[in-house]
């Protein structure tokens, strides 16, 4: 991106995937065992993300982007 925001998000650990019905088939990389992952899809049942003991949290794309930049769960107002 022109202002470096995408590079900031990738540098913070965000994974950019193609827009598809990935959650339906369990696509989207698994977090570490007992890891924490923010997800922007609508599926969140035990083991859906491939790691049964991970902390999976569903968030809006805006919260995911802000959190990637700050390194903690954050709202967009915290990075503006």
N, C-alpha and C positions, 0 to 999 in steps of 0.2 A: 504494500500500500504506500501511498505517497507520504503519509506521516509516520510510518513505522509501526503502527498499531498491530498489524498482523505479525510482524517480526517479534514484537513484545509478547504477544500471546503465545506464539510458538516457543519462544525462549522461556516462558513461564511453564511450559509443559502441555499446552493445549494441543490436541490432535485434531487436525482438520480432515474431515471425511466427506465423501461425495454425498449429496442429498439423495437419499434412497430410503427404502423401508428396512433399513438395517436392524433396528430393534426387534422387528418381527422374527428375524432369523438368528438373533443373538450376535450380530456383527457389532464391532465397535471396540475391540481390545478389552481385555480383562485387567482390572486393577490388581495390584499385589494382594496377597493374602492379608486380610485385615486392613487393607488400604482404603483410602477415601477417594471417591470420584464424584464429580458433578456431571450430570447428564442432562441433555436438553430434549430427550425423547419421552414418550408417554408410557413406557413399560418399566415397572419397578417391582417385580416379585422375586422371591428368593432364588438366587442362582441365575437370574436373567442375564446379568452381565458377565457370567462365567466364573465368578469367584463367590462362593456361597457365604463367606464370612466378611466380605468387603462392606464398607459403608457407602451405599449408593444414594445420592441425593438428586432429586429432579428439580431443575431450576430453569428459569427462562434464559434465552440466548443472551440477553442483556446482563443478567447476573453471572452467567458463565464467563462472559468476556471480561467483566469488571473483576471477577474473582481471579481470573488468569493474570491480570495485570497486577493486582495487589498481593496475590499469594495467600489470600484468605477469603472466605465467603463474604462478598461485598456487593453492594448495589451500585448501579451506574453513577449515582450522585457522588460516590466516593472517588471517582476518577476524573470527574469533569473539572 
